[in-house]
Amino acid sequence: MIMSTLRFQALKETLGRRPVSVTEPARRSEIFGQNVFNETAMRQYLTKESFKSVQEAVLKGTKIDRTVADQISNGMKEWAIAKGATHYTHWFQPLTGATAEKHDAFFETVDGGQAIEKFGGGQLVQQEPDASSFPNGGIRNTFEARGYTAWDPTSPAFIFGTTLCIPTVFVAYTGEALDNKTPLLRSLQSVDQAATEVAKYFDKSVSKVVATLGWEQEYFLIDKALVEARPDLKLAGRTLLGHSSAKGQQLDDHYFGSIPTRVLNFMRDLENECMFLGVPVKTRHNEVAPNQFELAPIFEEANLAVDHNSLLMDVMDKVADRHNFKVIFHEKPFAGINGSGKHNNWSLATDTGVNLLSPGSTPMKNLQFLTFFINTIKAVNEYEELIRAAIASASNDHRLGANEAPPAIISVFIGSQLTEVLDVLEKVTDGKLSPQEKTELKLNVVGKIPEILLDNTDRNRTSPFAFTGNKFELRAVGSTANCANPMTVLNAVVAKQLIEFKAEVDALISDKKMKKDDAIFNVLREYIKDSKRIRFEGDGYGQAWEDEAAKRGLSNNKTTPKALKAKVSQRAMDLYETLGIMSKVEIEARHEIEVEEYAKRIQIEGRILGDIARNHVIPTAIRYQNILIENVQGLKDIYGDGFKKVAAEQMSLIEQISGHIEQINKGITEMIEARKKANALEDMEACAFAYCDHVKPLFEVIRYHCDKLELLVDDELWPLVKYRELLFTR
């Protein structure tokens, strides 16, 4: 079957689709968390002893005794079976960027040909899912490829389909982390300890601080028949070629339009699934690009929020299939229009119910707000390269700096009013604050923050890290990313910064005999000066900002291999080892895994592009060229020597097609040679740089000529589903 036939068959199938009917099972508030082993379920199915043990593990981090684990597992099993579960799995997040699971049945045989449902404490607490097929980054040899999953009680178990899913960490047999969750949990503990100590300056009753996260998930929805007819979209997650549609997003009419019925039914179905799984999704809307949408939840504790986002991406795929859609998470699936991000809204909250990044109504509360606000800015300033590295991926490289996405330069946007506040703070004289300064600062400046924020300037869409009234929004995270990576880095750098801040303040109080608030103001003032370079309120897209950022000494790592170098810098090593988040071995392993993944993704894309261009585009172009040649030959037969006048355009087209075919073939040959050289390199980082610098640039050359052919060749012959069809067929 020729590809063009497949294209038109797919279009015909798509145009015949009808919205899949969705029924609301009950009020959302009634079904919320029904399939989650939450506090309500635990109280019903656990003994008092085992319930107390789980709660203490969640709140205080205490270990659960193995005998108690047996009680918990029995209660969890009974609850799961009552819900229709037949299997259980340790659900974890390996370094491949997805979730992983190995299902085991509760079913076991016993003597006498009988069978029982069995699930013990040992099976709950720990499993060995092998791990030989997961990237090891040098931590393990293949003959020692044992990995263990260990239950994470801070994230509740849930039922998906007929499987009890137990959130777990994933570690090597030697104890090193092999997943995204383990470093996240360690970073959350670090920021809890550091922030609690600082929060005690303002409220002695604070005993715990949790990092909160509210993610926003952007995605494209494309009919699955159209995706099947596009090998690049199916295998690489993005279109490697394709001319832009005459109408794209230039009218902004998709963002403000009503949600298409098929899509709305998908969203309703998805939200129902989320409710059962306890994922508190709240907002749904169109995004800027055609067939692009967004889903966002109410914020939660960061570890749970990360689990929920990873779970959501899996659920979205399954629900989309029911509605004959394919979810495209790639950061830049279509050239020339908006890509998809995953904005991470981060804040810190105390166990006394206070958001530490929310301005208060009293001078002391505002001093607390300024403390955490300025320390966060200082942390980002100190570790901007590491934050850039945390959001680096082959797919996100296409998005950063294009169509409303933030650039690769990390900066902080706080708005004009808060800039004014910091400018006043900066001008305070050295040493102790005078009574006049104190009054002026507290009452006239800091005290005005709540009012000011009501009229806060619009967050800058080009900023990768923006303050949005009571939280910071890390906007540069890619839509395919696991939120754990950027959250681990952000929590770690803020924890490090708060530890240093407390030491400096305590030193001023004890050595200089300063009052507490004087000492805090003095340290904050210096931090404002030190971190001024990271604050930027202007347009992040232009060359002017790149030049200015270079003057300020900010990094501009536009490609993943370059960005990832920061992960194995001595500063990063010191940060993670000091806080106990990752060891040198774990850091180096992750770097190796990430550069290897980058090289493989570019390698795959290169192979796909070569296949499509040589085996589909060129033969189609030749087929059309032959039609033109026959036409010219016919005109020659009719008009004799005068045929050139009537066949001039056809002959021009023949020549143009030949020119593009030549350039495509040349580009593919050069690309294959570049790949061979890259593949011969044993050092994975060198291989990644070779793919980045020598293989990837040829993609655009090949694409350019393929896209020109798309405009020249008869539409009925063209083998690939076109942009207008992918983006506007609903």
PLY file of the C-alpha trace (Angstrom):
ply
format ascii 1.0
element vertex 730
property float x
property float y
property float z
element edge 729
property int vertex1
property int vertex2
end_header
0.00 0.00 0.00
1.47 3.37 -0.99
1.65 5.97 1.77
-0.67 8.42 0.05
-3.39 5.78 0.09
-2.77 5.32 3.81
-2.99 9.09 4.30
-6.40 9.38 2.63
-7.71 6.28 4.38
-6.69 7.80 7.72
-8.42 11.07 6.84
-11.57 9.24 5.82
-11.54 7.28 9.09
-10.99 10.45 11.11
-13.78 12.38 9.42
-16.18 9.57 10.29
-15.48 9.78 14.05
-18.25 10.60 16.47
-17.79 11.78 20.08
-17.59 8.86 22.51
-20.40 9.05 25.05
-19.31 9.74 28.64
-21.54 9.38 31.69
-20.81 11.08 34.99
-20.73 8.30 37.65
-21.60 10.67 40.53
-20.61 14.01 41.99
-16.88 14.56 41.79
-16.68 15.12 45.52
-18.26 11.67 46.08
-15.94 9.66 43.80
-12.76 11.55 44.67
-10.09 9.16 45.96
-12.39 6.09 45.88
-9.60 3.97 44.38
-6.91 5.29 46.72
-5.76 3.62 49.93
-6.09 6.94 51.74
-6.69 7.79 55.37
-10.39 6.90 55.17
-9.65 3.46 53.66
-6.82 2.84 56.13
-9.02 3.59 59.13
-11.49 1.01 57.85
-9.05 -1.78 56.90
-6.07 -1.35 59.25
-5.62 -2.06 62.97
-5.02 0.95 65.23
-1.36 -0.06 65.57
-0.71 -0.37 61.84
-2.65 2.84 61.04
-0.60 4.76 63.61
2.61 3.29 62.17
1.76 4.48 58.63
0.82 7.97 59.87
4.09 8.31 61.78
6.03 7.19 58.72
4.26 9.84 56.64
4.51 12.70 59.16
7.78 11.94 60.97
9.64 9.65 58.59
9.83 6.78 61.12
10.49 3.26 59.85
7.71 0.69 59.71
8.43 -2.55 61.57
8.24 -5.75 59.48
5.62 -7.31 61.78
3.45 -4.22 61.41
4.06 -4.34 57.65
2.34 -7.76 57.62
-0.76 -6.21 59.20
-0.72 -3.29 56.74
-0.31 -5.58 53.72
-3.22 -7.74 54.82
-5.50 -4.71 55.20
-4.33 -3.27 51.86
-4.97 -6.63 50.13
-8.50 -6.93 51.56
-9.31 -3.38 50.48
-7.90 -3.97 46.98
-9.73 -7.28 46.46
-12.97 -5.67 47.63
-12.38 -3.11 44.85
-11.94 -5.85 42.23
-8.13 -5.97 42.14
-6.52 -9.26 41.07
-2.85 -8.20 40.88
-0.42 -5.92 42.65
2.67 -4.08 41.47
5.45 -1.90 42.82
4.90 1.26 40.77
8.11 3.22 40.28
9.72 5.91 38.13
12.99 4.69 36.59
15.47 6.94 34.82
13.89 6.17 31.45
11.43 9.00 32.00
8.32 6.82 32.27
6.70 4.68 34.96
7.43 1.00 35.37
5.54 -1.91 36.83
5.71 -5.71 37.07
2.34 -7.26 37.92
2.03 -10.22 40.30
-1.26 -11.95 41.09
-2.58 -12.19 44.65
-3.44 -15.74 43.62
-1.32 -18.58 45.07
-1.85 -22.37 45.23
-1.79 -24.35 48.49
-1.77 -28.06 49.33
-4.71 -30.13 48.25
-5.26 -28.37 44.94
-6.66 -25.28 46.69
-5.88 -21.63 46.02
-5.78 -18.48 48.16
-5.21 -14.73 47.75
-1.92 -13.92 49.43
-0.02 -10.65 49.94
2.47 -10.45 52.84
4.49 -7.66 54.46
7.63 -8.74 52.62
5.86 -8.31 49.26
4.58 -4.88 50.30
7.85 -3.51 51.61
10.30 -4.81 49.01
10.44 -6.50 45.62
13.07 -7.39 43.07
11.83 -6.41 39.58
15.23 -7.45 38.11
16.36 -4.07 36.69
18.67 -5.51 34.09
16.79 -3.75 31.33
16.98 -0.32 32.97
19.81 2.11 32.32
22.54 1.59 34.88
24.90 4.40 34.08
27.81 2.36 35.34
26.37 1.70 38.80
25.96 -2.01 38.10
27.40 -4.50 35.72
24.88 -6.58 33.80
25.84 -9.70 35.74
24.95 -7.83 38.93
21.76 -6.33 37.58
19.67 -6.58 40.66
17.44 -3.73 41.61
15.01 -3.46 44.49
11.82 -1.52 44.83
10.95 -0.31 48.32
7.55 0.96 49.45
7.14 4.73 49.84
4.36 5.12 52.47
4.24 8.93 51.97
2.44 8.38 48.64
-0.77 6.31 49.00
-1.33 3.06 47.10
-4.05 3.13 44.43
-5.96 0.81 42.11
-5.69 1.31 38.38
-7.83 -1.10 36.38
-7.57 -4.33 38.36
-4.07 -3.74 39.73
-3.08 -2.47 43.16
-0.23 0.00 42.50
2.19 0.61 45.38
4.37 3.73 44.89
7.99 2.77 45.52
11.58 3.89 45.24
13.97 1.91 43.04
17.54 1.23 44.22
20.51 -0.88 43.11
21.55 -3.86 45.18
24.41 -1.69 46.44
21.96 1.01 47.60
22.33 3.68 44.89
19.19 5.38 43.61
18.01 4.18 40.19
14.88 6.29 39.98
13.56 9.84 40.09
11.71 9.52 43.40
14.61 8.70 45.76
16.57 11.97 45.25
13.29 13.90 45.37
12.42 12.46 48.78
15.90 13.30 50.07
15.65 16.88 48.72
12.23 17.30 50.35
13.71 16.25 53.68
16.57 18.76 53.21
14.31 21.70 52.42
11.97 20.71 55.29
14.81 20.82 57.83
16.38 24.03 56.47
13.09 25.93 56.02
11.76 24.84 59.44
14.83 26.30 61.16
14.36 29.64 59.39
10.57 29.65 59.90
11.19 29.36 63.67
12.54 32.95 63.56
8.95 34.01 63.00
6.91 31.26 64.68
8.42 28.90 67.24
5.52 26.44 66.86
6.50 25.46 63.28
7.81 21.88 63.31
7.60 20.94 59.60
7.73 22.66 56.21
6.55 20.92 53.04
7.32 21.89 49.48
4.13 22.13 47.42
3.75 21.68 43.68
1.00 22.54 41.27
1.88 21.35 37.75
0.19 22.38 34.52
0.22 19.71 31.80
0.10 20.88 28.19
-0.45 18.40 25.37
-1.68 17.91 21.79
-4.55 15.61 20.86
-4.35 14.11 17.39
-6.63 11.44 15.94
-4.81 8.12 16.26
-5.44 7.16 12.59
-3.56 10.30 11.49
-0.70 9.52 13.90
-0.46 5.97 12.52
-0.06 7.45 9.04
2.90 9.57 10.19
5.97 7.37 10.98
7.85 10.32 12.53
5.02 11.30 14.87
4.50 7.68 15.88
8.16 6.79 16.50
9.75 10.11 17.49
6.76 11.93 19.00
7.27 14.87 16.65
7.02 15.70 12.96
10.51 15.66 11.45
9.21 17.27 8.27
6.07 18.99 7.08
5.38 22.43 5.66
3.54 24.83 7.93
-0.19 25.18 7.38
-1.44 28.40 5.75
-3.52 28.90 8.87
-1.73 28.03 12.08
-2.11 29.88 15.37
-1.67 33.41 14.02
-5.29 34.37 14.73
-5.19 33.09 18.32
-8.67 31.77 17.69
-8.06 28.35 19.18
-7.18 29.62 22.65
-10.38 31.60 22.91
-12.58 29.14 21.05
-14.92 26.58 22.57
-13.49 23.13 23.29
-14.39 20.68 20.44
-17.00 18.07 21.48
-14.77 15.01 20.92
-12.05 16.61 22.99
-14.45 17.71 25.71
-15.74 14.16 26.10
-12.15 12.93 26.35
-11.51 15.53 29.06
-14.62 14.55 30.99
-13.68 10.86 30.82
-10.12 11.66 31.90
-11.27 13.82 34.80
-13.55 11.06 36.06
-10.61 8.63 36.05
-8.52 11.23 37.88
-11.20 11.69 40.52
-11.24 7.96 41.33
-7.42 8.04 41.57
-7.38 11.08 43.85
-5.69 13.38 41.32
-7.32 16.80 42.07
-7.58 18.10 38.49
-9.49 21.35 38.31
-8.75 23.38 35.17
-9.09 22.41 31.49
-8.79 24.68 28.49
-7.60 25.14 24.93
-4.01 26.19 24.48
-2.64 28.60 21.87
-1.83 26.10 19.12
-4.59 24.26 17.22
-5.43 20.90 18.84
-3.35 21.87 21.90
-4.87 21.72 25.38
-4.01 22.02 29.07
-4.99 20.28 32.30
-4.07 21.57 35.74
-4.78 20.34 39.30
-5.01 21.95 42.72
-1.52 22.08 44.24
-0.39 19.25 46.57
2.60 18.14 48.61
5.43 17.86 46.07
6.11 14.09 46.25
2.43 13.26 45.83
2.09 15.85 43.04
5.01 14.29 41.15
3.44 10.83 41.46
0.10 12.20 40.31
1.62 13.84 37.23
3.43 10.64 36.23
0.22 8.67 36.78
-1.81 11.23 34.84
0.37 10.88 31.74
-0.25 7.12 31.77
-3.98 7.56 32.34
-4.19 10.15 29.54
-2.76 7.67 27.05
-5.27 4.98 28.03
-8.29 7.30 28.02
-7.24 8.87 24.70
-7.20 5.42 23.11
-10.87 4.95 24.08
-11.65 8.18 22.23
-9.55 7.33 19.16
-7.00 10.01 20.03
-3.27 9.93 20.58
-1.81 12.25 23.22
1.33 14.00 22.00
3.49 15.10 24.94
6.55 16.11 22.89
7.69 19.65 23.65
7.73 20.67 19.97
5.78 18.22 17.80
5.00 20.78 15.09
7.45 23.36 13.78
6.38 27.01 13.80
3.64 26.78 16.43
3.53 26.59 20.21
5.28 23.76 21.96
4.08 22.14 25.19
5.50 22.82 28.62
4.76 21.62 32.11
4.77 24.67 34.35
5.80 23.77 37.92
4.24 26.09 40.52
6.39 25.69 43.65
5.99 27.00 47.17
6.71 26.17 50.83
4.01 25.62 53.46
4.30 25.13 57.23
2.46 22.56 59.35
0.75 25.58 60.95
-1.01 26.29 57.65
1.10 29.23 56.42
2.32 29.67 52.83
5.84 31.05 53.32
5.77 32.74 49.90
2.55 34.60 50.54
2.73 38.22 51.75
1.01 38.83 55.07
-0.95 41.61 56.71
1.65 42.52 59.37
5.25 43.73 59.17
6.55 40.51 60.78
4.61 38.31 58.34
5.95 40.35 55.47
9.47 40.00 56.83
8.90 36.22 56.78
7.65 36.44 53.19
10.65 38.54 52.12
13.03 36.10 53.81
11.87 33.10 51.79
11.24 35.17 48.67
14.74 36.68 48.54
16.44 33.44 49.56
14.73 31.64 46.68
15.92 34.30 44.21
19.45 34.06 45.66
19.36 30.24 45.33
18.32 30.45 41.67
21.05 33.03 41.05
23.71 30.78 42.56
22.64 27.63 40.73
21.03 28.86 37.49
23.12 26.44 35.41
21.99 23.47 37.49
18.32 24.51 37.12
18.84 24.72 33.34
20.38 21.24 33.44
17.34 19.91 35.33
15.01 20.75 32.44
17.37 19.65 29.66
16.27 17.03 27.13
16.52 16.43 23.40
12.83 17.28 23.02
12.88 20.42 25.23
15.79 21.87 23.21
13.32 22.43 20.34
10.93 24.35 22.59
13.15 26.67 24.65
13.32 30.08 23.03
10.56 29.45 20.47
6.89 30.50 20.24
6.08 31.78 23.73
8.41 29.34 25.50
11.06 30.80 27.80
14.68 30.94 26.57
17.53 28.66 27.69
18.81 31.52 29.89
17.49 31.17 33.44
16.21 34.45 34.93
13.68 35.50 37.58
10.65 37.71 36.94
9.04 39.33 40.00
7.03 42.25 38.59
7.53 45.99 38.92
6.01 46.41 42.39
8.17 43.80 44.10
11.18 45.14 42.21
10.41 48.49 43.84
10.26 46.86 47.28
13.65 45.18 46.79
15.17 48.43 45.48
14.13 50.20 48.70
15.50 47.36 50.83
18.79 47.50 48.96
19.31 51.18 49.84
19.11 50.64 53.60
22.33 51.72 55.31
24.88 49.26 56.69
24.70 48.03 60.26
21.61 48.34 62.41
18.45 49.82 61.04
17.64 53.23 62.44
14.22 53.56 64.11
13.13 55.76 61.19
14.32 53.21 58.59
12.65 50.40 60.47
9.33 52.25 60.62
9.55 53.38 57.04
10.49 49.95 55.79
7.94 48.00 57.74
4.99 50.31 57.45
5.48 52.11 54.18
7.10 49.50 52.01
6.74 45.98 53.28
3.33 46.65 54.72
2.04 47.60 51.30
2.85 44.29 49.64
-0.64 42.74 49.98
-2.20 45.79 48.32
0.45 45.93 45.66
-0.01 42.34 44.71
-3.66 42.89 43.97
-2.43 45.01 41.10
0.50 42.77 40.22
1.93 43.10 36.73
1.31 40.23 34.36
3.87 37.46 34.74
6.29 37.60 31.92
5.57 34.77 29.48
9.16 34.75 28.35
10.51 34.22 31.87
11.56 30.71 32.89
11.10 31.43 36.62
8.34 33.88 37.55
6.81 34.92 40.87
3.03 34.76 40.60
1.72 36.29 43.84
2.19 33.41 46.31
4.45 30.92 44.50
7.24 30.65 41.96
6.43 29.22 38.55
9.22 27.28 36.84
7.93 27.66 33.27
10.83 26.06 31.43
9.99 22.42 32.31
9.15 20.34 29.24
5.83 18.52 28.92
7.43 15.04 28.72
9.56 15.63 31.82
9.23 13.90 35.15
8.56 16.75 37.60
10.88 15.09 40.13
14.04 16.29 38.33
13.44 20.06 38.48
11.81 19.75 41.91
14.82 17.90 43.32
17.15 20.65 42.11
14.92 23.52 43.27
14.41 22.03 46.74
18.13 21.30 47.05
19.36 24.78 46.08
16.78 26.50 48.31
17.71 24.20 51.22
21.41 25.02 50.77
20.63 28.72 50.60
18.44 28.70 53.73
21.14 26.86 55.71
23.67 29.56 54.74
21.17 32.32 55.53
20.52 30.98 59.03
24.24 30.69 59.74
24.80 34.32 58.64
21.86 35.66 60.67
22.86 33.70 63.79
26.43 35.00 63.45
25.18 38.63 63.38
22.95 38.00 66.42
25.72 36.37 68.48
28.84 38.26 67.28
27.45 41.72 66.49
24.78 41.61 69.21
22.13 42.59 66.64
18.42 42.15 67.17
16.89 39.32 65.16
14.95 41.45 62.65
17.94 43.81 62.19
20.16 40.82 61.43
17.63 39.38 58.97
17.27 42.73 57.16
21.04 43.12 56.91
21.57 39.69 55.38
18.61 40.08 53.02
19.93 43.44 51.82
23.22 41.85 50.80
21.36 38.99 49.10
19.36 41.48 47.03
22.62 43.03 45.79
24.26 39.64 45.18
21.35 38.26 43.13
20.45 41.35 41.13
21.87 39.87 37.90
19.29 37.04 37.82
16.30 39.41 37.89
14.99 40.35 34.46
11.65 41.91 33.56
11.98 42.39 29.79
11.58 40.43 26.57
13.44 37.13 26.81
13.29 36.38 23.08
15.51 39.00 21.51
19.25 39.06 20.86
19.43 42.05 23.22
18.68 39.81 26.21
21.28 37.24 25.10
23.87 40.01 24.95
22.78 41.45 28.30
22.73 37.99 29.94
26.30 37.38 28.71
27.38 40.70 30.30
25.74 39.62 33.56
27.62 36.32 33.48
24.49 34.16 33.07
24.75 30.88 31.21
23.05 30.32 27.85
23.30 26.58 27.32
21.05 26.06 24.30
21.71 22.35 23.86
21.27 19.42 26.23
24.84 18.01 26.16
26.21 21.45 27.05
23.54 22.05 29.72
24.10 18.66 31.35
27.75 19.47 32.13
26.51 21.48 35.12
25.17 18.25 36.67
28.67 16.82 37.08
30.37 20.08 38.09
32.16 20.21 41.42
29.54 22.70 42.72
26.74 20.26 41.95
28.68 17.39 43.56
29.29 19.46 46.70
25.65 20.54 46.86
24.18 17.04 46.60
26.77 15.30 48.76
26.60 17.94 51.53
22.82 17.61 51.71
22.89 13.80 51.34
20.68 13.88 48.22
23.00 12.00 45.84
26.47 10.50 45.97
29.20 11.13 43.39
28.49 7.68 41.87
24.76 8.46 41.52
25.43 11.90 40.00
27.88 10.58 37.42
25.59 7.66 36.56
22.67 9.99 35.90
24.79 12.19 33.69
25.90 9.16 31.69
22.31 7.96 31.32
21.10 11.38 30.17
23.81 11.97 27.56
23.30 8.43 26.27
19.56 8.97 26.01
20.14 12.23 24.15
22.41 10.56 21.59
19.95 7.69 21.08
17.00 10.03 20.54
18.85 12.03 17.88
20.03 8.75 16.34
16.44 7.46 16.14
15.21 10.74 14.64
17.99 10.65 12.06
17.07 7.11 11.00
13.37 7.99 10.76
14.08 11.14 8.73
16.40 9.26 6.36
13.79 6.54 5.86
10.90 8.93 5.17
12.92 11.22 2.93
14.53 8.49 0.86
11.79 5.87 0.81
8.66 8.05 0.70
9.37 11.66 -0.26
11.88 11.10 -3.09
9.92 8.26 -4.81
6.79 10.43 -4.64
8.65 13.37 -6.13
9.99 11.15 -8.94
6.50 9.77 -9.59
5.15 13.31 -9.99
8.18 14.28 -12.04
7.45 11.41 -14.45
3.90 12.70 -14.85
5.34 16.11 -15.74
7.83 14.53 -18.17
4.98 12.67 -19.92
3.09 15.96 -20.13
6.11 17.75 -21.65
6.66 14.87 -24.10
3.00 15.07 -25.14
3.26 18.83 -25.68
6.37 18.27 -27.78
4.49 15.74 -29.90
1.70 18.29 -30.46
3.70 21.54 -30.83
7.03 20.26 -32.17
9.85 22.78 -31.79
7.53 25.35 -30.21
6.78 23.13 -27.22
9.24 24.96 -24.94
7.00 27.99 -24.82
3.89 26.07 -23.65
5.84 23.63 -21.43
8.10 26.18 -19.76
6.48 25.93 -16.33
6.38 22.14 -16.38
10.07 22.02 -17.31
10.89 24.48 -14.53
9.06 22.24 -12.05
11.00 19.19 -13.30
14.29 21.04 -12.73
13.22 22.30 -9.26
12.22 18.78 -8.20
15.56 17.39 -9.38
17.40 20.10 -7.43
15.55 19.29 -4.18
16.03 15.52 -4.66
19.76 16.09 -5.13
20.01 18.14 -1.90
17.96 15.61 0.09
20.17 12.72 -1.06
23.31 14.72 -0.32
22.01 15.65 3.17
21.10 12.04 4.01
24.49 10.76 2.87
26.27 13.37 5.01
24.00 12.55 7.95
24.74 8.81 7.74
28.49 9.52 7.66
28.17 11.85 10.66
26.22 9.16 12.55
28.90 6.56 11.80
31.58 8.85 13.24
29.45 9.60 16.32
28.68 5.90 16.90
32.40 5.08 16.82
33.04 7.27 19.88
33.25 5.25 23.07
32.81 8.19 25.45
29.05 8.79 25.74
29.35 12.50 26.36
31.54 12.92 23.27
29.00 10.85 21.32
26.15 13.13 22.50
28.10 16.24 21.44
28.82 14.66 18.04
25.13 13.97 17.48
24.26 17.48 18.67
26.88 19.39 16.64
27.24 17.28 13.48
24.14 15.09 13.00
21.22 17.24 14.19
22.06 20.35 12.05
21.59 18.22 8.91
17.96 17.56 9.90
16.99 21.11 8.96
18.76 20.90 5.58
16.93 17.68 4.66
13.66 19.01 6.04
13.88 22.26 4.08
14.05 20.48 0.73
11.39 17.90 1.67
9.05 20.71 2.68
9.69 22.51 -0.62
8.74 19.32 -2.44
5.50 19.16 -0.45
4.53 22.48 -2.06
5.50 21.29 -5.56
4.11 17.74 -5.67
0.47 16.90 -6.48
-1.51 16.72 -3.20
-3.08 13.43 -4.23
0.34 11.81 -4.42
1.86 13.28 -1.24
2.44 10.41 1.22
2.39 12.17 4.60
-0.57 13.58 6.48
-0.13 17.36 6.17
0.01 19.93 8.97
-3.43 21.33 8.13
-4.87 17.83 8.48
-3.05 17.01 11.72
-3.92 20.31 13.38
-7.41 21.06 12.12
-9.07 17.65 11.80
-11.18 17.20 14.91
0 1
1 2
2 3
3 4
4 5
5 6
6 7
7 8
8 9
9 10
10 11
11 12
12 13
13 14
14 15
15 16
16 17
17 18
18 19
19 20
20 21
21 22
22 23
23 24
24 25
25 26
26 27
27 28
28 29
29 30
30 31
31 32
32 33
33 34
34 35
35 36
36 37
37 38
38 39
39 40
40 41
41 42
42 43
43 44
44 45
45 46
46 47
47 48
48 49
49 50
50 51
51 52
52 53
53 54
54 55
55 56
56 57
57 58
58 59
59 60
60 61
61 62
62 63
63 64
64 65
65 66
66 67
67 68
68 69
69 70
70 71
71 72
72 73
73 74
74 75
75 76
76 77
77 78
78 79
79 80
80 81
81 82
82 83
83 84
84 85
85 86
86 87
87 88
88 89
89 90
90 91
91 92
92 93
93 94
94 95
95 96
96 97
97 98
98 99
99 100
100 101
101 102
102 103
103 104
104 105
105 106
106 107
107 108
108 109
109 110
110 111
111 112
112 113
113 114
114 115
115 116
116 117
117 118
118 119
119 120
120 121
121 122
122 123
123 124
124 125
125 126
126 127
127 128
128 129
129 130
130 131
131 132
132 133
133 134
134 135
135 136
136 137
137 138
138 139
139 140
140 141
141 142
142 143
143 144
144 145
145 146
146 147
147 148
148 149
149 150
150 151
151 152
152 153
153 154
154 155
155 156
156 157
157 158
158 159
159 160
160 161
161 162
162 163
163 164
164 165
165 166
166 167
167 168
168 169
169 170
170 171
171 172
172 173
173 174
174 175
175 176
176 177
177 178
178 179
179 180
180 181
181 182
182 183
183 184
184 185
185 186
186 187
187 188
188 189
189 190
190 191
191 192
192 193
193 194
194 195
195 196
196 197
197 198
198 199
199 200
200 201
201 202
202 203
203 204
204 205
205 206
206 207
207 208
208 209
209 210
210 211
211 212
212 213
213 214
214 215
215 216
216 217
217 218
218 219
219 220
220 221
221 222
222 223
223 224
224 225
225 226
226 227
227 228
228 229
229 230
230 231
231 232
232 233
233 234
234 235
235 236
236 237
237 238
238 239
239 240
240 241
241 242
242 243
243 244
244 245
245 246
246 247
247 248
248 249
249 250
250 251
251 252
252 253
253 254
254 255
255 256
256 257
257 258
258 259
259 260
260 261
261 262
262 263
263 264
264 265
265 266
266 267
267 268
268 269
269 270
270 271
271 272
272 273
273 274
274 275
275 276
276 277
277 278
278 279
279 280
280 281
281 282
282 283
283 284
284 285
285 286
286 287
287 288
288 289
289 290
290 291
291 292
292 293
293 294
294 295
295 296
296 297
297 298
298 299
299 300
300 301
301 302
302 303
303 304
304 305
305 306
306 307
307 308
308 309
309 310
310 311
311 312
312 313
313 314
314 315
315 316
316 317
317 318
318 319
319 320
320 321
321 322
322 323
323 324
324 325
325 326
326 327
327 328
328 329
329 330
330 331
331 332
332 333
333 334
334 335
335 336
336 337
337 338
338 339
339 340
340 341
341 342
342 343
343 344
344 345
345 346
346 347
347 348
348 349
349 350
350 351
351 352
352 353
353 354
354 355
355 356
356 357
357 358
358 359
359 360
360 361
361 362
362 363
363 364
364 365
365 366
366 367
367 368
368 369
369 370
370 371
371 372
372 373
373 374
374 375
375 376
376 377
377 378
378 379
379 380
380 381
381 382
382 383
383 384
384 385
385 386
386 387
387 388
388 389
389 390
390 391
391 392
392 393
393 394
394 395
395 396
396 397
397 398
398 399
399 400
400 401
401 402
402 403
403 404
404 405
405 406
406 407
407 408
408 409
409 410
410 411
411 412
412 413
413 414
414 415
415 416
416 417
417 418
418 419
419 420
420 421
421 422
422 423
423 424
424 425
425 426
426 427
427 428
428 429
429 430
430 431
431 432
432 433
433 434
434 435
435 436
436 437
437 438
438 439
439 440
440 441
441 442
442 443
443 444
444 445
445 446
446 447
447 448
448 449
449 450
450 451
451 452
452 453
453 454
454 455
455 456
456 457
457 458
458 459
459 460
460 461
461 462
462 463
463 464
464 465
465 466
466 467
467 468
468 469
469 470
470 471
471 472
472 473
473 474
474 475
475 476
476 477
477 478
478 479
479 480
480 481
481 482
482 483
483 484
484 485
485 486
486 487
487 488
488 489
489 490
490 491
491 492
492 493
493 494
494 495
495 496
496 497
497 498
498 499
499 500
500 501
501 502
502 503
503 504
504 505
505 506
506 507
507 508
508 509
509 510
510 511
511 512
512 513
513 514
514 515
515 516
516 517
517 518
518 519
519 520
520 521
521 522
522 523
523 524
524 525
525 526
526 527
527 528
528 529
529 530
530 531
531 532
532 533
533 534
534 535
535 536
536 537
537 538
538 539
539 540
540 541
541 542
542 543
543 544
544 545
545 546
546 547
547 548
548 549
549 550
550 551
551 552
552 553
553 554
554 555
555 556
556 557
557 558
558 559
559 560
560 561
561 562
562 563
563 564
564 565
565 566
566 567
567 568
568 569
569 570
570 571
571 572
572 573
573 574
574 575
575 576
576 577
577 578
578 579
579 580
580 581
581 582
582 583
583 584
584 585
585 586
586 587
587 588
588 589
589 590
590 591
591 592
592 593
593 594
594 595
595 596
596 597
597 598
598 599
599 600
600 601
601 602
602 603
603 604
604 605
605 606
606 607
607 608
608 609
609 610
610 611
611 612
612 613
613 614
614 615
615 616
616 617
617 618
618 619
619 620
620 621
621 622
622 623
623 624
624 625
625 626
626 627
627 628
628 629
629 630
630 631
631 632
632 633
633 634
634 635
635 636
636 637
637 638
638 639
639 640
640 641
641 642
642 643
643 644
644 645
645 646
646 647
647 648
648 649
649 650
650 651
651 652
652 653
653 654
654 655
655 656
656 657
657 658
658 659
659 660
660 661
661 662
662 663
663 664
664 665
665 666
666 667
667 668
668 669
669 670
670 671
671 672
672 673
673 674
674 675
675 676
676 677
677 678
678 679
679 680
680 681
681 682
682 683
683 684
684 685
685 686
686 687
687 688
688 689
689 690
690 691
691 692
692 693
693 694
694 695
695 696
696 697
697 698
698 699
699 700
700 701
701 702
702 703
703 704
704 705
705 706
706 707
707 708
708 709
709 710
710 711
711 712
712 713
713 714
714 715
715 716
716 717
717 718
718 719
719 720
720 721
721 722
722 723
723 724
724 725
725 726
726 727
727 728
728 729
